[in-house]
């Protein structure tokens, strides 16, 4: 009996040891911490306060957030990860932030070019929208735009359009981050025929998406030339009652500035200040026609602004005084605008143009150096969108939104300065991998979250429909 008890105890100990060994083998090695993804071997541009650039760098990710940023030798022994991404020969950097877009308008790309903004809008775009835009149009147009933006390294964008709930659904489907504004305008729109309907739709839209991890729902009164004072005030009241951002076209073209001064005796910025619309919850798109007083006002209220070089050049709207605005303390984002007025969604091209445009306009080769431009496309854009605590730099605790950009090509070799490389040499086709919230959404240039062939086929269908509508 005694021998039997001893054998049973020994067997239990043996089984216990086997279980313990199994547990130890399945756990990280002693001293290691658990990560879901470890990116190694890249040149890491952090865009943190110290602007650290880490050669042979690494980024550890857990869930949707960044755990640590450092050298490979520091992080590899410390973090065990289920997925290792080798970024050898590449730049690892924060995802790009597009400060102003109209995603669904990708389906209008090229229908009207070489026009002033006023003619382009009133003679072509507004009529085309009235004939073609519905919820399905917006959903498919947004999917088409997502393909281009994601593949080009854009991880967050600000959008203004109609049926914005559809934009939000598709943005979430694509795994992208968006600040998405439902457009309010003083004439019958494709989704809402009256201001009252538009405000009610927007209230429902804001409530539905509140607290979503990817979507920030916003309200977007179109502009001071398409919205009355009462519409602008009601939009601001609705936004602030819901704690939502306000997106608005602001001081974009000469006619807007001239009309504002003739009607109100104030600049567009001064007019919005006078009616109480300005605040740190506002993102103004374009802000081209601003003087020193306007810049001081924008900085005082904490208003973010987006610079859209291609679109402003194409419509001859003017040149944003970027250098002066940065000096005044205005948070600036870089942006593409919509594909109908650009006609691309390539933030790498916008970086190149932004730098060269300021140098040319100011006749100063030192104006807006490459590092400042990269800042506008990352942490500066996050500040303009009032999201700098979440995104815009690679730092522990921030969302794991990052891109891997290949530098192993003839147009990018050799690399002496990473900022110069990004602004003047590389382009969107060099982006290889994109992560948003710790999830890989682009891998080896393939968008994993969308059906590209179905989207391209649907875009061709819409082309035929739009062409037929324009003939009527």
N, C-alpha and C positions, 0 to 999 in steps of 0.2 A: 504493500500500500504506500509506504514511504517513497519507494522508488518511483511509483506511478505519479505521485504528486510532484516529485522533483523533475520528472520528464515533462510533465504538463507545464510547470513553471518555466523550464528551459525553452520549451517550444514557444510559449508566449513572449518571452524575452527576444527570441530569434525573430519572430514575426514583427515585433515592435521595432527591432533594429532595421529590418527590411523596409518598413513603412517610413522610418526616420530617414534612411538613406535616400529613398525615393523623393521625400519632401525636400531634402537638401539639394538633390540634383535638379529639382524643378524650380528652385529658387535662385535669385541672383547670387553670384559669388559673394563671399564675405566682403563687406565694405561697399558693395555695389548698390545702387538705387534703381528702381524700376522706371523705365521710360518706354513709351510706345514706339517712338522713332528717334534714331540718332543719325544726323547728317554730319558727315566727316569729310576731311581732305579738301575743303573749299577755301577760297579767300572770302572771309566773312566780313561784310560791311554792316556794322551794327546800327548806325545812325542814332546811337545813344548820345547822351550829353557830352561825352568825351570824344565822340566820333571815332570810336575804336575800329580799326581795320585789322583783322586777325588772319595772318598767314597760317596755312595748315590748320584752319579753324574747324569748329564743330558746334552744332546746336542740338541740345537734347530736348525732346518734346514729350509731354505726358498729356494724353487726352487732347483737349483743344488749346492748350497753353504751352508756353516755353518754360522749360525747367531750368536750363542753364545755357550759357554761351561762353565759349573759351577755346583753347587749343585742343587739338585731337588728343595730345598726350595727357591733358588734364581731364577730359571728359570720358574718353574711351574706357579707362579702368574703372571709372566711377559709376557709369550708367550701363545697365544691361537693357537692350531694346529688342523688341520682336522684329523690327524692320530697320535695316541699315541702308542709308542712301549715300553712295560714294559720289562726292561732288568734285572729284579730281579734275583740275584744269578748268574750273568754273568759279564764278562769283556767286556767293550765297548772300542774299540781301532781303530786306523787307519787301513784301508785295507792294506793287505800285497802286497808288490811289488816284482815281480819275474824278476830279472835282466837279465835273458837269457833263451830263450826257442826256440824250433822248434815245434810249436804246431801241425802241420799236421803230424809230425812223430809219433804221438800216434798210428797210424795204423801200424807202424813197431815195436811196443813194443814187445821185446822178440824174434825177428827173428835171432839175433846173439848176444851172450853174451860171457863173459870170454875171451875177446880179447884185445890186445893193441889197442890204438886209430887208429894207422896207418892201421893195418890189418882190423879192424872193418870197417873203412871208405872205403878202396880201394877194399877189397875182398867181402864185403857184402852190405854196404849201397849205395855206388855210383851205383853198378849194379842194385840193387833193385829199386832205384829211376828211373833209365833209363827205366826200364820195366813197372813201375806202376804209376808214378806220372804224373797226369794231373790236370786240374783246379778243376774237381769234387772231385778227391782224396784229394786235399788240402782243399777244403771247408768242406768235411765231417770229415777229420782228425782234422781240427781245431775245429769243433763243439764238437767232442769227447773230445778233450783236454779242451775246455771251461767248460764242465760239471765238470771235476775233479778240475780244478783251481778255478772256482767260488765257488763250494761247500766247498773247502778248504780255503776260505777266501782271495784268491788272487783277487785284484781289478784292478791292472795294471801289464802289462808284456811287456818285450822286446822280439821281435821275429825276426828270420832270416830264410827265406826260399824262395822257388820259388812260382810263381803265388801269390805274396804277396797282390795283389789287392783283391783276393778271401779271403785271411786271414783277410784283413781289413773289407770287407763286413760282414763276419761272426762275427768278433769281435764286430762290431757295432750292429749287429742283437742281439747278446748276452747281449748288454748293458755294455760291458767291456771297459776298457781303455787300449790302446796299443801303444807302440813305435815299429813300424813294418818296418823291413828292407828288401827290395828286394835284393836277393843274386846275386852278380856278381862273376863269376868264369871263369877261363881260359880253359874251355872245354865245349862242347855242353851240355847245361842244359835242363831239361824237358820243360821249358817255352821259352827259347831263345837259339838259336843254335850258335850265334856269340856274341862277346863282343859288337859290334855295336848295335845289336838288344836288348841286355840287357840294355844298357845305354839309348836307346830310350824308351824302356818299362818303365824304372825307371823314366825318365823325365815325362812321362805321368802320372805315378803313383803318383809322388810328387805333380804335379799340381792338380790332381783330388781330393786329400785329404787335400790340404792346407786349414788351418783354421777350420778343423773339431773339434768339442768339445771333441770327444773321441779318435780320431785317430791322431797320429803323424807319418807321413810317413817318412821313412829313407832309406838310401842306405847302403848295407851290402856287401862290398868286403869280400869274405869268409875268407881269411887268407893270410899270406905272402908265404905259400907253395903251394897255388893253384892260386895265382894271380901274374902276372908279375908286375914289377915296373911301367910300363906304365898304366896297368889296375888300380893299386892302385892310381896313380896320377890322372887319369881321373875320377875315382870314387870320390876322394876328391874334385876335381874341380866342378863336378856336384852337390855334396852335398852343397858346400859352395855358389855356384851360386843360389841355391834354399833355402838357410837357413835351410837345413835339417841335422839331426844327421847322424853320421857314426857309424855303428856297425861292429865289426870285432873280429874273434877269434884271441887271442893274447897270445903267450908264453904259450901254453896249455900243450905241451908234450915235453919230452926230444929230440925227433927227430927234432922238429921244431927249438929248440934252437941250436942244433948241426949243422943243415943245414944252419941256418942263419950265424953262426960264420964262417963256412967253405966257404960259398959263398960270404958274404959281409964283414967279419971281424968284425961284430957287433952283439949284441944281437938282438932279434926281436924288442924290444922297441927302441934300438938305431938305427936300420935300419929304422923304421917308422919315427923316428925323422929326420933322414938324408934326407928323401925324402919329408918332409914337411907335413906328414899326421896327426901328433898329434895336438890336440887342445881341448878346452873345449866342443867341439861338439862331442867328440869321447867316445864311450863306448866299452871297451875291455873285451871280455869274457874270463874268466879263469885266465890269468896273474899269472901262477904258477911259471914259470922259470924266475924270476926277481931277480936281486941283488940290493944292496943299491943304486947304481948309477941309475938303471932303476926306482926304486921307487921315487928317487928325480926328475927324468925327468917326470914321470907320474904326480907327484904332481905339478911340475912347470907349466905344460901345462893344468892342470885341467882335465885330463883324468879320467873318471869314470871306474871302473873295477867291474866285477861280480865274486863272489865266488860260485863255484858249487861243494860242498863237495861230494855228492853221485856219481856224474858222474866221477869226478877226481879219487875217490877211486876205482870205478868199472873198469876203464880203466888203473889203476895204473899209471896215468899221474903225480902224485905227490901231494904235499900239498901246497896250497897257503900260503905264509907267512903273514897271515892276521894281526897279532899283529904288525909286523914291518911296514906293509903298512899303517895301521891306524896311527901309530906313525909318519910316514913320511908325513901324510896329504893327502893320496890318498882317494877319495870318493869311498866307497865300498858298493855294493849291494849284497844281497844273491840271489841265483838262483837255479833252478832245472836242467837246460839244457833240452834237449828233452827227451820224454818218451822212445825213442829207445835206449838211452844210460844210463838211470837212474835206474829203469824203471817207476818211478812215477812222479807226479807233486805236491808233498806235501811239502810246505814250512815250516810247523811245524817240520817235520822230518829233514829238512835241518838245521833249527835252532839248534836242539838238536845235530846233527852231527857236525856242525860248531864249537860249543862250546867245545865239547869233543875231537874233532880232534886236536884243537890247544893245549889243555891241555896235551894230550898224546904226540904230536910231540915235544912240548917244555919241557915236564916233569915238568909242572908248573900248579898246580890246580887253580891258580888265573888268568891264561891266558884267555882272551876273556870271561869275566863274562856275565851272562844272559842278563843284561840290554843292554850291547853293541851289543849282537846278535839281540835283538829285534829292536834296532836302525838300524842295517843293513837291516832288513826286512821291515822297514818303512821309516823314515825320511832319513836315510843313503842311502837307495835305491833310494829315490827321488833325492837326491843330485847327485848320480852317473848317473842318467838319466837326470840330469839338469832340474828337474821339482819340486824342493823343494818349489817354491813359490805357487804351485798349490795343491800339495798332500803331503802325508807322515806324517802329524800330524793333530790333531783335534784343529783347531784354527779358529776364525771368519774370514770369507773372503775366506778360502780355500774350495776346492771342497768337497762335502759331500760324501766322500768315507770312509765308516766305516764298521766294522764287530762286531757282538755280539757273544761271545764265552761262552758257558755254562760251569760253574764250579761245577754244582750240580751233581757230580758223584763220585763213590768210588775212582777212580784213581786221583781225583782232590780235595779231601776233607781231612783235612782242608787246607785253603789257608793262608799262612803267608806272602808270597812275590809274587806280581803279575808277576814279570819278571821270577822268578824261575818257577812259575806255567806254564807260557807260553812256556818256553824253555824245561823244563825237565819233565813235567807232562801231559800237554794237547796235543792233536793231532788234525789233521784236521777234524776228525769226530765230534769234539765238537763245531764246528762252526754251529750256528743256523740260523743267519740272516746276509745278506750282502746287503749293499746299495752302489750304485755307482752313483755319480752325483745326489744324493738325491732321487734316484729311488730304490725301493726294488727289487732286482734281485734274491735273495735267501730268502725263508721264510720257517722256520721250516725244513731246509735242502732240500727243493724242489726248483730246479732251475726254475724260472717262465718264463724265456725268451727263453727256448729251449725245443724241443720235445725229451725227453730223450729216450723213447722207439723206436722212429724212428731212432735216432742216433745209438743206440746199435744194432738194426737190420741191419743197413747199414754197421756198422763195421764188423759184421759177414760175410756179403757178400764180403767185401774187403779182409777179412782173406783168404777166399777160392781162390779168384783171385790171391792174393800175393803168396800163397803156390804153386799154379799151375805155376806161373811165375818163381819161384825159382827152379822148377824141370827141366825147359827147358835149 
